[in-house]
Amino acid sequence: MSHSLLPTQPFPPAKTWRWPIAEPAPVLDFLAASTGLGENALRDCLEKGGVWLKRPGQGERRVRKGKFLLWAGDRLALCYDARLLAMAALHAICLYNQGRYSVWEKPALMLSQGSRFGDHCSLLRQVEKTFPNKTIHLVHRLDREARGVMLFAHDRQAAAAFSRLFQSRAVEKRYRARVAGRLATVGETVRIDTPLDGKEALTEATVLTQDAATSLLDVRIATGRLHQIRRHLAGLGHPLLGDRRYNRRCRREALQLVAWLLAFTCPFSGEEKRYQLAPPELLDILTTR
């Protein structure tokens, strides 16, 4: 289902309420008395991750159950965005369940994680629902507009182990991208090391095929800066097709970027692991323009 499948009526602006809690009360009762919103709307917001609790001595967390009992001294926040709550979540595919972690195919336009106003449209939330008895950890991200392979850890120790792998650049990350123009000759690799946001950034792009107006690239990144591939290639004058942020001549098309491979040495078994999308699917999305 598409995020664009929304009701046609106008939505009120997003709003955030915050309260200190003076006496015990079920969270749904408190919200209904404090906001004027209907119980059905509040239950929907609770379930979709727009209500936050800060209890003394604990980190802030989402509250999803209307019967959850607030304590005196708690602090509660309601982040309400009717437009976001009306969005239909996309569906991702679990490619591999490896016990302590799982590997997923994120569709284009799906968020990696939620926001203060909700998480029901995010892949992280879908993974949590798929493995309700595990504590799911996001260890890396993928742009909302991009499709591709993502890994989620299923416990704190696994999250720490994979975070070390990503931070030490021990995970091979490869992408396919189609860019405007002829970046280089077929078979040539272009190395881009322009710093991003004041930090080191390294991208290597190999030209696979070309036509008169575009180049199909296989891309490796050694770092993981925000929009790294998109910014590096746009900086060379070869923005990704479908990139509405960095390509001024963007047409109405999907972002031509797919994260097709993650490869690493498993921190638990010591085995070499290679997780990738099926090549026919990969080529289909990058050659349809």
Buried (B, 14 or more C-beta within 10 A) or exposed (E): EEBEEEEEEEEEEBEEBEBEBEEEBBBBBBBBEEBEBEEEBBBBBBBBBBBBBBBEEEEEEBBBEBEBEBEEEBBBBBBBBBBBBEBEBBEBEBBEEBEBBBBBBBBBBBBBEBBBBBBBBBBBBBBBEBBEEBEBBBBBBBBBBBBBBBBBBBBEEBBBBBBEBBEEEEBEBBBBBBBBBBBBEEEEEBEBEEEBEEEEBBBBBBBBEBEEEBBBBBBBBBBBBEBBBBBBBBBBEBBBBBBEBBBEEBEEEBBBBBBBBBBBEBBEEEEEBEBBBEEEEBBEBBEEE
